[in-house]
Amino acid sequence: MSEASAKAAGLDVEAKLTDTSTRASSRRVGARVSGAKTIIERATGRIVGAHLLGHNAGEVINVFAIAIAGGLTADDLMATI
């Protein structure tokens, strides 16, 4: 879900932006630009959307898909990782 679609659905959300371009996984492959935008429902902390850019984004997005389908919160996901 995008931030706009979450708001259109009546959810009170916040978007958390993370620049991952300085992380070792990005530097190792020479990625100059990489990051994530996570859409989180304020009242519950539940992850309702995520957008990724960078190396292995196609694999990492699966983690978010599982978290969203399972109703996990951002804290749940961070505790797992």
DSSP file (Angstrom, degrees, kcal/mol; ACC not computed):
  #  RESIDUE AA STRUCTURE BP1 BP2  ACC     N-H-->O    O-->H-N    N-H-->O    O-->H-N    TCO  KAPPA ALPHA  PHI   PSI    X-CA   Y-CA   Z-CA
    1    1 A M              0   0    0      0, 0.0    38,-0.2     0, 0.0     2,-0.1   0.000 360.0 360.0 360.0 136.9    0.0    0.0    0.0
    2    2 A S     >  -     0   0    0     47,-0.1     4,-2.1     1,-0.1     5,-0.2  -0.415 360.0-109.1 -83.0 167.2    1.3    3.4   -0.8
    3    3 A E  H  > S+     0   0    0      1,-0.2     4,-2.1     2,-0.2     5,-0.2   0.920 120.6  49.1 -61.2 -43.6    1.1    6.3    1.7
    4    4 A A  H  > S+     0   0    0      1,-0.2     4,-2.4     2,-0.2    -1,-0.2   0.906 111.3  47.8 -64.7 -42.7   -1.5    8.0   -0.5
    5    5 A S  H  > S+     0   0    0      2,-0.2     4,-1.4     1,-0.2    -1,-0.2   0.857 110.4  52.6 -69.9 -32.8   -3.7    4.8   -0.8
    6    6 A A  H  <>S+     0   0    0     -4,-2.1     5,-2.4     2,-0.2    -1,-0.2   0.922 111.9  45.5 -65.3 -43.5   -3.4    4.2    3.0
    7    7 A K  H ><5S+     0   0    0     -4,-2.1     3,-1.6     1,-0.2    -2,-0.2   0.888 110.3  54.1 -66.5 -38.6   -4.6    7.7    3.7
    8    8 A A  H 3<5S+     0   0    0     -4,-2.4    -1,-0.2     1,-0.3    -2,-0.2   0.799 104.2  56.4 -64.6 -27.9   -7.4    7.4    1.1
    9    9 A A  T 3<5S-     0   0    0     -4,-1.4    -1,-0.3    -5,-0.2    -2,-0.2   0.404 125.2-104.8 -83.3   2.5   -8.5    4.2    2.9
   10   10 A G  T < 5S+     0   0    0     -3,-1.6     2,-0.3     1,-0.3    -3,-0.2   0.585  73.0 142.7  88.4  10.2   -8.9    6.3    6.1
   11   11 A L      < -     0   0    0     -5,-2.4     2,-0.9    -6,-0.2    -1,-0.3  -0.648  50.5-135.3 -86.3 141.1   -5.7    5.0    7.8
   12   12 A D        +     0   0    0     -2,-0.3    30,-2.8     2,-0.0    31,-0.5  -0.851  44.7 166.8 -91.9 105.8   -3.6    7.4    9.9
   13   13 A V  E     -A   41   0A   0     -2,-0.9     2,-0.4    28,-0.3    28,-0.2  -0.792  31.2-152.1-123.7 160.3   -0.1    6.5    8.8
   14   14 A E  E     -A   40   0A   0     26,-2.5    26,-2.8    -2,-0.3     2,-0.5  -0.978  16.9-136.6-127.5 147.2    3.4    7.7    8.9
   15   15 A A  E     -A   39   0A   0     -2,-0.4     2,-0.6    24,-0.2    24,-0.2  -0.899  12.7-159.3-105.1 127.6    6.1    7.1    6.4
   16   16 A K  E     -A   38   0A   0     22,-2.8    22,-2.6    -2,-0.5     2,-0.4  -0.930   7.6-157.8-107.9 121.6    9.6    6.2    7.6
   17   17 A L  E     -A   37   0A   0     -2,-0.6     2,-0.4    20,-0.2    20,-0.2  -0.828   7.9-171.8-100.8 135.0   12.4    6.8    5.2
   18   18 A T  E     -A   36   0A   0     18,-2.9    18,-2.3    -2,-0.4     2,-0.7  -0.982  14.5-149.8-130.3 121.3   15.7    4.9    5.5
   19   19 A D  E     +A   35   0A   0     -2,-0.4    16,-0.3    16,-0.2     3,-0.2  -0.806  19.6 173.0 -87.1 116.9   18.7    5.7    3.4
   20   20 A T    >   +     0   0    0     14,-1.7     3,-1.3    -2,-0.7     6,-0.4   0.239  46.9 106.2-107.8  12.1   20.7    2.4    3.0
   21   21 A S  T 3  S+     0   0    0     13,-0.8    -1,-0.1     1,-0.3    14,-0.1   0.718  79.6  51.1 -68.0 -19.4   23.3    3.7    0.6
   22   22 A T  T 3  S+     0   0    0     -3,-0.2    -1,-0.3    12,-0.1    -2,-0.1   0.489  86.2 109.0 -95.5  -2.5   26.0    3.8    3.2
   23   23 A R  S X> S-     0   0    0     -3,-1.3     4,-2.6     1,-0.1     3,-0.8  -0.383  80.9-115.6 -72.9 153.1   25.4    0.2    4.4
   24   24 A A  H 3> S+     0   0    0      1,-0.3     4,-2.7     2,-0.2     5,-0.2   0.854 113.9  59.2 -57.6 -38.0   28.0   -2.5    3.6
   25   25 A S  H 3> S+     0   0    0      1,-0.2     4,-0.6     2,-0.2    -1,-0.3   0.844 112.0  40.3 -63.5 -32.8   25.5   -4.4    1.4
   26   26 A S  H <4>S+     0   0    0     -3,-0.8     5,-2.4    -6,-0.4     3,-0.5   0.895 115.4  49.5 -79.7 -43.7   25.1   -1.3   -0.9
   27   27 A R  H ><5S+     0   0    0     -4,-2.6     3,-1.1     1,-0.2    -2,-0.2   0.874 103.3  62.4 -63.2 -36.7   28.7   -0.3   -0.9
   28   28 A R  H 3<5S+     0   0    0     -4,-2.7    -1,-0.2     1,-0.3    -2,-0.2   0.847 111.8  36.1 -59.2 -36.2   29.8   -3.8   -1.7
   29   29 A V  T 3<5S-     0   0    0     -4,-0.6    -1,-0.3    -3,-0.5    -2,-0.2   0.357 115.8-111.3-100.2   4.8   28.0   -3.7   -5.1
   30   30 A G  T < 5 +     0   0    0     -3,-1.1     2,-0.5    -4,-0.4    -3,-0.2   0.721  56.2 164.5  75.6  21.8   28.7    0.0   -5.7
   31   31 A A      < -     0   0    0     -5,-2.4    -1,-0.2     1,-0.2     3,-0.1  -0.618  18.1-175.7 -74.7 119.4   25.1    1.1   -5.3
   32   32 A R  S    S+     0   0    0     -2,-0.5     2,-0.4     1,-0.2    -1,-0.2   0.744  72.7  41.4 -85.3 -25.3   25.1    4.9   -4.9
   33   33 A V        +     0   0    0     -7,-0.1     2,-0.3   -13,-0.1    -1,-0.2  -0.987  68.3 134.9-128.0 125.4   21.4    5.1   -4.2
   34   34 A S        +     0   0    0     -2,-0.4   -14,-1.7    20,-0.1   -13,-0.8  -0.947  16.0 130.5-162.2 149.6   19.3    2.7   -2.1
   35   35 A G  E     -AB  19  53A   0     18,-2.6    18,-2.4    -2,-0.3     2,-0.3  -0.990  35.8-118.3-179.2-178.7   16.7    3.0    0.5
   36   36 A A  E     -AB  18  52A   0    -18,-2.3   -18,-2.9    -2,-0.3     2,-0.5  -0.992   4.8-158.3-143.1 147.7   13.4    2.0    1.9
   37   37 A K  E     -AB  17  51A   0     14,-2.5    14,-2.4    -2,-0.3     2,-0.5  -0.988  16.3-167.0-125.5 119.2   10.1    3.7    2.7
   38   38 A T  E     -AB  16  50A   0    -22,-2.6   -22,-2.8    -2,-0.5     2,-0.6  -0.920  10.2-149.0-110.9 130.8    7.9    1.9    5.3
   39   39 A I  E     -AB  15  49A   0     10,-3.1     9,-2.9    -2,-0.5    10,-1.4  -0.882  21.7-176.0-102.1 119.6    4.3    2.9    5.7
   40   40 A I  E     -AB  14  47A   0    -26,-2.8   -26,-2.5    -2,-0.6     2,-0.4  -0.951  28.3-124.3-123.9 132.7    3.2    2.3    9.3
   41   41 A E  E  >  -A   13   0A   0      5,-2.9     4,-2.8    -2,-0.4     5,-0.3  -0.618  22.5-145.0 -72.5 124.7   -0.3    2.8   10.9
   42   42 A R  T  4 S+     0   0    0    -30,-2.8    -1,-0.1    -2,-0.4   -29,-0.1   0.902  91.1  50.8 -60.8 -45.8    0.2    5.1   13.8
   43   43 A A  T  4 S+     0   0    0    -31,-0.5    -1,-0.2     1,-0.2   -30,-0.1   0.846 127.9  18.8 -65.4 -35.2   -2.4    3.6   16.2
   44   44 A T  T  4 S-     0   0    0     -3,-0.2    -1,-0.2     2,-0.1    -2,-0.2   0.637  90.6-126.8-112.5 -18.7   -1.1    0.1   16.0
   45   45 A G     <  +     0   0    0     -4,-2.8    29,-2.3     1,-0.3    30,-0.2   0.494  56.5 155.0  79.5   2.8    2.4    0.3   14.6
   46   46 A R  B     -C   73   0B   0     -5,-0.3    -5,-2.9    27,-0.3     2,-0.5  -0.400  47.3-122.5 -68.2 136.2    1.3   -2.2   11.9
   47   47 A I  E     +B   40   0A   0     25,-2.3    -7,-0.2    -7,-0.2    24,-0.2  -0.687  36.7 168.0 -78.3 124.2    3.2   -2.2    8.7
   48   48 A V  E     +     0   0A   0     -9,-2.9     2,-0.3    -2,-0.5    -8,-0.2   0.506  61.6   5.7-115.2  -9.6    0.8   -1.5    5.8
   49   49 A G  E     -B   39   0A   0    -10,-1.4   -10,-3.1     2,-0.0    -1,-0.3  -0.981  53.4-169.9-167.4 158.1    3.2   -0.8    3.0
   50   50 A A  E     -B   38   0A   0     -2,-0.3     2,-0.4   -12,-0.2   -12,-0.2  -0.979   3.9-166.5-155.5 144.0    6.8   -0.7    1.9
   51   51 A H  E     -B   37   0A   0    -14,-2.4   -14,-2.5    -2,-0.3     2,-0.3  -1.000  14.2-168.7-133.0 130.5    8.8    0.5   -1.1
   52   52 A L  E     -B   36   0A   0     -2,-0.4     2,-0.4   -16,-0.2   -16,-0.2  -0.915  11.3-174.6-125.1 147.7   12.4   -0.5   -1.7
   53   53 A L  E     +B   35   0A   0    -18,-2.4   -18,-2.6    -2,-0.3     2,-0.3  -0.977  47.6  42.1-138.8 124.6   15.1    0.7   -4.0
   54   54 A G  S >  S-     0   0    0     -2,-0.4     3,-1.8   -20,-0.2     4,-0.3  -0.824  89.9 -12.1 139.1-175.3   18.5   -0.9   -4.3
   55   55 A H  T 3  S+     0   0    0     -2,-0.3    -2,-0.1     1,-0.3   -30,-0.0  -0.339 126.3   4.2 -60.7 132.0   20.4   -4.1   -4.5
   56   56 A N  T >> S+     0   0    0      1,-0.1     4,-2.7    -2,-0.1     3,-1.2   0.627  82.1 139.2  66.8  17.0   18.3   -7.2   -3.6
   57   57 A A  H <>  +     0   0    0     -3,-1.8     4,-2.3     1,-0.3     5,-0.2   0.868  68.1  60.5 -57.6 -35.2   15.1   -5.2   -3.3
   58   58 A G  H 34 S+     0   0    0     -4,-0.3    -1,-0.3     1,-0.2     4,-0.2   0.773 111.8  38.1 -64.0 -26.6   13.3   -8.0   -5.0
   59   59 A E  H X> S+     0   0    0     -3,-1.2     3,-1.0     2,-0.1     4,-0.5   0.858 114.7  51.8 -88.6 -42.6   14.3  -10.4   -2.3
   60   60 A V  H >X S+     0   0    0     -4,-2.7     3,-1.3     1,-0.3     4,-1.1   0.833  97.6  66.7 -66.1 -32.8   13.9   -8.0    0.7
   61   61 A I  H 3X S+     0   0    0     -4,-2.3     4,-2.4     1,-0.3    -1,-0.3   0.790  90.1  66.6 -61.3 -25.2   10.4   -7.0   -0.3
   62   62 A N  H <> S+     0   0    0     -3,-1.0     4,-2.1     2,-0.2    -1,-0.3   0.848  95.4  55.7 -63.2 -33.6    9.3  -10.6    0.5
   63   63 A V  H <X S+     0   0    0     -3,-1.3     4,-2.2    -4,-0.5    -1,-0.2   0.927 110.1  45.4 -62.3 -44.5   10.1   -9.9    4.2
   64   64 A F  H  X S+     0   0    0     -4,-1.1     4,-2.9     2,-0.2     5,-0.2   0.879 109.1  55.7 -67.2 -37.5    7.8   -7.0    4.1
   65   65 A A  H  X S+     0   0    0     -4,-2.4     4,-2.5     1,-0.2    -1,-0.2   0.910 110.2  45.7 -61.0 -42.2    5.1   -8.9    2.2
   66   66 A I  H  X S+     0   0    0     -4,-2.1     4,-2.1     2,-0.2    -1,-0.2   0.909 113.1  50.2 -66.7 -42.1    5.1  -11.6    5.0
   67   67 A A  H  <>S+     0   0    0     -4,-2.2     5,-2.7     2,-0.2     4,-0.4   0.917 113.1  45.8 -62.5 -43.9    5.1   -8.9    7.7
   68   68 A I  H ><5S+     0   0    0     -4,-2.9     3,-1.3     1,-0.2    -2,-0.2   0.941 113.5  48.3 -65.6 -47.5    2.1   -7.2    6.1
   69   69 A A  H 3<5S+     0   0    0     -4,-2.5    -1,-0.2     1,-0.3    -2,-0.2   0.838 114.1  47.8 -61.7 -33.3    0.2  -10.4    5.5
   70   70 A G  T 3<5S-     0   0    0     -4,-2.1    -1,-0.3    -5,-0.2    -2,-0.2   0.448 111.3-119.9 -88.6  -0.7    0.8  -11.5    9.1
   71   71 A G  T < 5 +     0   0    0     -3,-1.3    -3,-0.2    -4,-0.4    -4,-0.1   0.775  52.5 169.1  70.1  25.8   -0.2   -8.1   10.6
   72   72 A L      < -     0   0    0     -5,-2.7   -25,-2.3    -6,-0.2    -1,-0.2  -0.344  28.2-131.2 -72.8 152.0    3.2   -7.5   12.1
   73   73 A T  B  >  -C   46   0B   0    -27,-0.3     4,-2.2     1,-0.1   -27,-0.3  -0.514  26.8-107.0 -92.2 167.9    4.3   -4.2   13.6
   74   74 A A  H  > S+     0   0    0    -29,-2.3     4,-2.4     1,-0.2     5,-0.2   0.885 123.5  53.1 -61.4 -37.7    7.5   -2.4   12.8
   75   75 A D  H  > S+     0   0    0      2,-0.2     4,-2.3   -30,-0.2    -1,-0.2   0.895 106.4  52.7 -64.6 -39.8    8.7   -3.4   16.3
   76   76 A D  H  > S+     0   0    0      2,-0.2     4,-1.5     1,-0.2    -2,-0.2   0.935 111.6  46.2 -59.0 -46.5    7.9   -7.1   15.6
   77   77 A L  H  X S+     0   0    0     -4,-2.2     4,-2.1     1,-0.2    -2,-0.2   0.914 112.7  48.8 -65.8 -43.4    9.9   -7.0   12.4
   78   78 A M  H  < S+     0   0    0     -4,-2.4    -1,-0.2     1,-0.2    -2,-0.2   0.865 109.2  53.1 -65.4 -36.0   12.9   -5.2   14.1
   79   79 A A  H  < S+     0   0    0     -4,-2.3    -1,-0.2     1,-0.2    -2,-0.2   0.826 110.2  49.4 -67.7 -30.8   12.9   -7.7   17.0
   80   80 A T  H  <        0   0    0     -4,-1.5    -2,-0.2     1,-0.2    -1,-0.2   0.904 360.0 360.0 -73.1 -43.4   13.0  -10.5   14.5
   81   81 A I     <        0   0    0     -4,-2.1    -1,-0.2    -5,-0.1    -2,-0.2   0.478 360.0 360.0 -73.7 360.0   15.9   -9.1   12.5
